[in-house]
Amino acid sequence: MTKHKKRSASGKSLTKLFVLDTNVLMHDPTSLFRFEEHDAFLPIMTLEELDNNKKGLSEVARNARQASRYLDDIVSSVVGKIDSGIPLKRHAADPATGKLFLQTQALDSALPESLAMGKADNHIIGVVMALQRQQPQRQVILVSKDINMRIKARALGLAAEDYFNDKVLEDIDLLYTGVRELPADFWDLHAKDMESWKKDGRTYYRVKGPLCQHLKINEFVYQESERPLHAIVREQSGRTVVLETIKDYSHQKNNIWGITARNREQNFALNLLMNPEVDFITLLGQAGTGKTLLTLAAGLMQTLESKTFSEIIITRVTVPVGEDIGFLPGTEEEKMNPWMGALEDNLDVLNKSDE
């Protein structure tokens, strides 16, 4: 897919309109967010085929279900009509700045008599033809993994492209992150009738709006602007939530066993780890991002300093690369050294920082 922009007579650049075939969504459910500043259009037939293919245990069915979840998340957050398009920016981790358009009315598509309208592929081609007639100043492009469908579209004088921006959908992509960036217009949509108060050095906000129904208890929200906000969801009921500003563990005065947060995510993690009311916490990240170090620091602080807990229990799954642990030479303690090395290294760091 090319990235060149077409220009109108006034000199302004026009974004392209990509009409997606069903097989694109079933190939990559995140394809909705991969057209950068351009817009995506989904015909009714694409949604019908997506619904027909979501049952089963195959990879195609799994991708169809995930694509449906993405669409539900996008559409359910809209306030008002969707005819003018739905901004994709707030729903995408990638820098998608275009809009998603759904077919909301019948389109007059005059296909040649040799192409039967009852066939799904021909129906989608007809939608592309109708959109091109409606928006002659804009480039309308069919995106499909079906070679024959692209050939038919080009034979009718329509632009058609294959989808190359492949991305394997891993299970990790579907995990709940616990973090959400608030859109730029969050306060415009949620500040009406807002309540705020202070308690124990923290600021609380009770806000109402469309995004609130998607927030979860203990989910972190943030907004980086002239007045940045880092908060956690404390209460959630329908379209109302209570946000609590979090403690800044990146400041030396708030260090935990000599350790301070080095980025936003570590600060979020320490706010959870230092909260005794949160019973279960999972941290996911690459090696070296501080998961073990932060957890041990928080555990030592609440066990030896504040006496909130009486002991620390550490468990670790022993997955051998070569011989099983029983074949290793030495005593039981010596056999466990390879698995305890990471914990001992982190304890050494904490011991030095406490000196």
BAKOLPA-555107 format. One record per residue: residue in one letter; x, y, z of N, C-alpha, C in turn. Coordinates in steps of 0.001 Angstrom, whole numbers, plus 500000, padded with zeros to 6 digits. Each point is the difference from the previous one (the first is absolute). Layout:
BEGIN
AXYZXYZXYZ/...
This chain:
BEGIN
M500841498812500000499159501188500000500873501233500000/T499764500906499087500813501195499904499588501013501040/K500890500952500283499742501008501012499900501397499394/H499975500090498643499925501305499371498599500563500138/K499912501305500143498716500664500146499594500663498692/K498741499889499682499443500667498844499611501413500409/R500175500969499096499693501384500341498796500493499218/S499170500785500678498823500576499365500396501245499231/A499016500605499306500274501198499211500454501150500877/S499571500004501256500382501073500915501399499814500559/G500621498860499680501355499752500472500057499216501290/K498856499739500625499984499255501250500135498504499713/S500751499308500834500192498571499801498758499248500455/L499618498978499223498840499189500325500465498617500429/T499415499507501060500332498652500433499240498994499152/K500497498795499967499361498938499223498908499329500828/L499098499333499298498950499227500654500198498538499615/F500362499174500980500249498580499757498751499201500373/V499459499267499036498847499131500231500534498595500279/L499699499468501178500604498740500436499117498799499684/D500613499015499379499339498715499796500061499209501308/T499100499044500148499932499232501250501295499256500285/N500635499467498949501198499187500226501155500809500571/V499974501321499848501048500835500594499873499994501523/L498768500158500492499766499988501447500272498619500595/M499681498945499243500237498650500507501477499621499901/H500738500713499167501446499791499897500730500765501102/D499541501228500286500616500844501024498916500860500643/P499493499610501176498935500777500658500398501437500314/T501302500262500111500453501361500301500161500851498745/S499604499468498838500162500746498749499238501320500023/L498944500090500805499228501245500103500882501177500391/F501054499718500764500838501061500549501303500192499225/R500096499458498786501281499986499295500004500820498713/F499070500947499902499951500827498796500407501442500280/E500683500191501133500582501289500367498970501126499909/E500263501033499151499083501143499948498798499758499092/H499960498860499329498922499713499054498783499393500717/D498864499976499294498754499500500574499719498579499527/A499252499263500819499595498634499660498479499947499908/F499504499212499051498553499861499789499642498519500029/L498964499657500772499546498611500089498597499882499413/P499849499290498878498662499758499451499198499072500915/I498684500046499865499135499117500782500334498538499727/M500334499688498748500306498613499651501250499508500725/T500958500880500228501195499619500757499626499596501422/L499104500769500616499556499672501359499216498693500019/E499184499768498963499227498756499924500931498791499902/E500999500095499127500939498889499843500828499793501261/L500339501086500674500750499898501247499189499233501037/D498716500281500061499119499321500949499856498522499658/N499972499686498707499827498608499576501238499143500239/N501153500635500190501254499247500134500575500002501407/K499248500479500978500564500133501345499840498751500862/K499292498988499513499795498789500790501068498964499678/G500462499305501031500992498957499796501276500266500772/L500950499083499890501256500086500738501187500318499101/S499752500259498726501094500275499075500566501395500223/E501174500248499410500636501314500104499141501072499329/V499351499629498890499133500945499292498832500417500889/A499377499018500667498871500304500885500450500855501181/R501168499702500511500539500775501127500224501450499590/N500578500205498828500239501358499520498694500732499713/A499006499277499490498699500619499731499358500479501297/R500104499193501050499440500409501299500738501210500560/Q501331500013499850500763501126500527499701501275499223/A499852499894498685499637501168499193498638500539500430/S499068499094500311498673500423500462500099500724501336/R500896499544500872500178500674501294500557501404499803/Y500970500137499100500549501328499718498902500934499494/L499178499502499080498930500826499437498985500386501072/D499677499056500877499053500297501077500556501067500932/D501286499912500308500632500987500875499993501380499356/I500250500046498693500037501280499290498618500634499936/V499013499206499584498655500540499773499301500344501313/S500197499187501044499283500222501256500444501263500724/S501158500540499638500493501207500672499528501281499321/V499252499857498899499570501175499238498776500627500648/V500022501313500106498841500749500476499355500669498791/G498758499644499698499326500577498842500098499091498786/K499835500592498817499985499235498761501416499668499540/I500085498949499176501310499555499523500190500291498516/D499045500722499401500066500262498559501251500764499594/S500470500888500879501155500832499661501329499312500288/G499956498730500392501230499261500263500362499974501471/I500727498961500391500409499823501393501517500140500080/P500515500953500771501462500153500116500636498729500556/L501098499576499384500680498779500427501133500273500968/K500396501241500179501173500332500803499893499484501420/R498866500202500655499885499632501407499912498495500200/H499802499250498917499858498555500134501257499251499584/A501006500700499492501149499312499420501283500306500740/A500787498951500202501329500209500564500919500586498932/D499759499626498731500767500556498892499463501392499667/P500814500835499332499581501381499715498974500097498878/A498819499441500189498927500108499010499227501285500264/T499953500871499008499315501284500177498788500132499091/G499693498955499230498857500047499097498702499657500704/K498966499750499194498683499673500537499515498665499436/L499092499388500729499347498781499543498578500351499578/F499637499618498771498649500225499494499306498650499828/L498772499913500465499185498805499810498879500325499016/Q499655499037499171498920500226499039498678500095500755/T499389501171499972498759500235500745498781500121499099/Q500208499934498687498879500095499071500333499242498724/A498953499685499238500201499288498740500681500911498995/L500948499448499241500734500764499001499615499525498607/D499834500931499092499618499674498624501234499557499231/S500152498703499835501169499461499307499551499307498722/A500311500603498872499591499457498700501093499082499465/L499943498731500394500977499025499531499610499473498623/P500966499552499217499674499355498719499098498790500223/E499169499681499021499050498895500139500697498665500224/S501244499887499551500724498733500152500411499729501443/L499956501032500846500356499829501409498728499960500836/A499710498840500547498776499830500784500118500726501337/M498979500788500341500021500755501256499841499102501220/G499548498768499799499800499108501135501292499497500612/K501106500168499292501288499522500505500654501076500857/A500566499576501134500552500964500959501111500847499390/D500923499368499256501111500742499404499495501088499063/N499010499655499177499459500969499045499276501139500721/H499354499670501111499305501032500777500998501025500538/I501143499517500497501023500907500532500609500839498880/I500217499387498829500502500756498847499008501094499617/G498703499673500079498971500995499709500053501176500963/V500299499719501268500133501070500994501172500913499644/V501109499406499552501165500797499605499643500913498827/M499257499469499024499594500803498844499117501166500431/A499054499731500907499091501049500463500750501081500770/L500943499601500839500773500974500767500867500862499089/Q500556499388498944500832500767499079499173501041499248/R498737499648499679499122500970499341499601501117500963/Q499783499650501265499613501004500992501144500953500329/Q501233499482499977501165500808500377501040499963498872/P499694500628498867500916499929498847501349500662500250/Q500050500938500947501252500698500277500924499196500908/R499528498877500479500756499202500961500305498624499426/Q501133499442500367500372498672499529499384498940500906/V499132499180499416499352498905500724500666498700499566/I500486499231500953500806498814499695499415498777500696/L499816498936499244499586498723500570501234499272500526/V499930499508501234501096499230500592499496498582500245/S500629499028499358499542498617500110501171499045499847/K499907498859500678500988498929499840499604499053498870/D498819500221499406499472499148498932500525500501498649/I500848499197499348500607500412498729498936500243498934/N499061499062499851498977500125498955499107501217500225/M499734500315501253499178501175500299500730501274499585/R501313500046500242500777501172499600500048500123498481/I500093498855499312500025500023498527498684500543499454/K498874499543500563498693500483499547499858501499500238/A500471500459501156499898501425500315500812500838499011/R501214499547499699500841500748499061499420499975498597/A499353498882499640499371499908498679498878501020499852/L499407500391501127498927500998499991500536501413500198/G501322500143499988500597501321500123500132500494501427/L499932499089500966500101500378501411501402499709500526/A500430500786500970501297499764500640499851498863501006/A500930499065499971499952498854500913501414499642500423/E500157499670501279501313499664500539499903498794500916/D501120499292500102500115498918500972500319500619501358/Y499801499231501060500331500467501350501321499372500409/F501023500855500195501340499497500293500445500276501429/N499296500865500702500453500397501337499674498909501003/D500610498834499792499682498841500834500539500166501407/K499233499509500948500443499962501388499356498784500647/V500818499087500469499470498809500650499341500412501311/L498766499586500191499270500342501217500368499010501094/E500776500456500965500420499153501100499008500124501159/D500016498985500876499127500046501168500303501215500870/I501273500421500017500391501131500838499316501291499542/D499654500074498695499331501195499488498585500137500547/L499432498890500477498620500012500470499900500146501513/L501146500000500689499973500090501453499586501395500459/Y499325500042501109499633501263500630501265500680500506/T500223501249499607501248500688500353499925500688501350/G498797500354500452499867500710501266500308501478499896/V500286500477498797500365501405499782499226500525498800/R499510501231500096499262500601498889500381501478499882/E500343500413498787500266501421499753498682500703499712/L499733501074500718498765500743499801500101500837498727/P498929500064499208500029500810498777500119501483500327/A500417500781499015500217501433500213498717500724500401/D498850499497499527498729500669500304499294499385501209/F500739499272500840499374499320501138499271500977500909/W500656501095500374499383500940500933498864500773499342/D500058500195498688498893500669499307498722499170500085/L500163498665499970498839499109500005499599499541501397/H500901500149500985499737499420501320500047500999501154/A500313501261499737500168500959501094498683500589500502/K498913499821499257498720500556500426499543499325501300/D499599500811500969499545499512501316501090499214500732/M501262500284499694501101499294500661500117500430501461/E500308499044500859500248500279501414501463499685500305/S500619500802500865501386499735500397500172500311501476/W500883499237500646500284500221501414501366499407500328/K500531500378501153501302499507500450499830499173501265/K500817498947500093499967499133501171501346499306500130/D500617500119501172501297499367500279501050500362498954/G499993501253499564501001500462499056499741499612498557/R498897499329499723499647499600498637498808500824499512/T499936500205498698498874500704499393499092498990499311/Y498705500156500210499013499089499415499105500769499036/Y499611499335498905499084500582499023498870499008499732/R498774500478500110498852499187499578499508500575498675/V500138499221498935499658500478498663498983499065499359/K499255500558499045498992499232499271500221500198498507/G499796498929499227500155500120498559500054498652499313/P500096500004498668499936498748499227501155499046500242/L501203500527500291501157499123500183499960499266501333/C499273500538500968500007499446501359499525498554500050/Q499056499643499144499459498640500042501017498951499563/H501091500443499359501030499063499548501163499894500985/L500038500858501013501090499975500975499752498917501043/K501079499499500588499903498923500982500645500434501313/I499555499383501094500566500292501314501501499699499987/N500792500903500583501463499894500089500694500139498643/E499291500488498994500636500288498713500628501395500066/F501220500113499494500678501291499988499621500775498741/V499800501296500166499732500882498865500996501150500064/Y500391500481498841500961501103499980499752500890498798/Q500470501222500127499925500970498913501225500897500103/E500828499977498965501212500811499984499707501310499272/S499942501092500728499716501312499424500703501051500849/E499585501258499870500597501048500824499749499738501485/R498844499420500288499680499594501375499753498494499990/P501066499202500071499859498542499878499170499406501135/L499330498908499682499188499288500990500410498538500020/H500323499488501182500238498581500220499077499589501141/A499043499130499710498997499652501007499631498533499890/I499254499532500996499526498623500029498499500014500247/V499298499055499387498546499915500151499692499308501323/R499298500707500884499661499443501309498569499479500057/E499091500658499311498605499564499971499492500099498568/Q499102499086499641499416500029498664498565499505500075/S499091500816499472498590499627499985499355500598498759/G499779499160499000499392500485498765500872501028499307/R499466501195499817500715501081499321500672500952500985/T500213499536501238500631500830501028501187499265500606/V501123500707500179501169499421500656500585501008500972/V500736499480500972500771500837500918501477499742499726/L500728501054499644501430499907499727500780500549501187/E501080499321500362500867500447501084501404500229499453/T500557501178500224501369500254499553500951499095500770/I501052499546499335500895499020500608501223500673500614/K500715499235500797501215500491500649501167499953499027/D500850501007500055501135500083499083501214499299500613/Y500208498746499608501129499234500518501283500247499204/S499953500914499044501231500355499290500807501031500785/H499370500605501003500689500987500840500761499279501112/Q501196500475500291500858499332500975499373499941501390/K499190500993500351499393500004501339498998498864500172/N499519499437498884499042498894500064500643498668499633/N501325499901500115500690498779499581499553498803500833/I500004498848499362499626498742500646501253499148500145/W500487499913501234501225499251500303501158500490499123/G500036501317499791501056500608499202499744500009498507/I498865499445499568499687499892498572498944501036499622/T500212500698498884499005500936499469499580499552498602/A498792500372499618499491499647498672500744500787498930/R500358499324498915500740500655498923499122500358498810/N498778499544499994499087500368498923498566499906500508/R499071500341499129498586500033500376499498498624500427/E500389498959499264499502498660500294500505499495501350/Q501273500275500323500524499593501304499286500740501127/N499648501252499767499261500761501008498619499392500221/F499340499591498913498703499334500123500152498704500800/A501046499230499686500212498713500675500209500194501499/L500811500987500383500255500232501427498747500462500729/N499136500749499332498753500417500636499112498802500318/L500046498977499162499246498781500292500701499159501060/L501316499830499850500755499149500920499989500536501427/M499897501313500155500010500597501337498600500182500575/N499008499470499317498622500092500486499584498649500583/P499940499855501328499668498704500608498575499540499718/E499154500893499490498620499616499706499880499267498666/V501057500043499191500009499259498736500629498641500275/D499209498949499886500438498667500425500820499251498953/F499802500308498734500682499225498956500434500943498886/I501279499948499648500560500895498983500799499169499006/T499821500251498719500822499357498972500759501082499249/L501296499786499825500846500933499256500545499278498777/L499872500628498853500460499403498749500941500970499305/G501160499516499598500954500871499322501233499224499590/Q500825500623499186501221499359499544500990499857501154/A500984499138499798501038499811501011500754501309500215/G500245500330501267500745501209500312499153501238500202/T498673499858500009499132501172500175499672500267501465/G500529499187500914499861500297501424498874499294500717/K499418498979499400498863499317500635500396499384501342/T501072499216500002500434499332501232500532501006501013/L500774500963499540500595500988500898498928500814500719/L499010500485499270498935500801500605499181499170500986/T499731498745499622499196499134500867500729499703501306/L501290499687499908500780499728501211500115501246500875/A500222501156499383500115501241500766498710500296500753/A498859499847499312498711500239500651499752498980501105/G500402498738499762499818498965501015500834500256501238/L501261500370499811500876500288501142499500501209500786/M499539501016499282499532501222500658498795499714500888/Q499082499177499510498768499748500747500147498878501027/T501122499269499934500230498935500974500928500452501127/L501100500649499639500999500382500998499809501411500542/E499423500895499194499841501387500440498614500249500597/S498965499887499172498648500323500480499349498851500757/K500593498791499932499475498817500697498574499653499564/T499654500356498759498668499669499489499852498492499824/F501087499347499589499994498552499803501081499378500882/S499849498718500264500932499318500902501103499246499266/E499769499620498749501022499264499268499806500165498501/I501050499690499248499976500040498538500211498578499491/I499117499535499161500120498664499405500236500172498501/I501088499435499502500351500107498584499901498621499363/T499236499893498936499895498743499252500440500254498568/R500564498978499392500445500136498618499920498649499312/V499482500005498781499896498760499234501384499627499487/T500417498777500259501312499538499542499829499260498677/V500325500674498917499907499399498665501413499798499479/P500533498774500036501384499770499581500158500081498492/V501170500476499566500321500042498575500619498675499569/G500870499460500839500657498738499676499525498890500918/E500935499484500817499667498921500920499065500507501099/D499172499090500520499102500354501083500812500320501254/I499378500734500929500709500468501190500606498852500802/G499380498830499972500512498868500770501333499482499502/F500338500288498741501256499515499431501170500937500286/L499711501203500529501075500944500281500798499537501213/P501319500227499998500821499580501148499800500933501187/G500338499525501191499965500844501181498796499762500878/T499929500817501059498906499893500966498732500635499440/E498931499935500801498727500587499574500136501505499777/E500739500675500892500187501447499854500809500319498749/E501026499197499730500830500227498814499208499745498719/K499088499035500050499167499721498830499067501183499692/M499601500736501046499054501104499817500679501315499627/N501325500055500074500711501252499725499669500615498633/P499919499206498915499682500610498700498652500720499985/W499040499502500795498671500621500015499917501149501010/M500850499969501002499967501046501019500932501162499671/G500800499849498942500982501028499672499391501367499767/A498896500061499247499374501290499695499497500684501265/L499414499222500915499499500572501250501149500495500872/E501066499218500072501140500400500823500676501250499443/D500067500115498675500593501194499388499191501244500346/N498676499879499952499149501146500338500087500352501481/L500111498981500843500156500265501433501322500707500282/D501047499653499249501283500687500155499869501477499648/V499255500299498929499777501396499595499255500755501092/L498970499368500560499214500649501051500816500175501272/N500867499051500289500840500087501190500982501165499881/K500550500210498792500933501104499787499284501344500064/S498767500051499455499265501266500001499544500392501391/D499947499011500908499550500282501368501154500423500898/E501236499824499522501164500326500830500197501508500122/
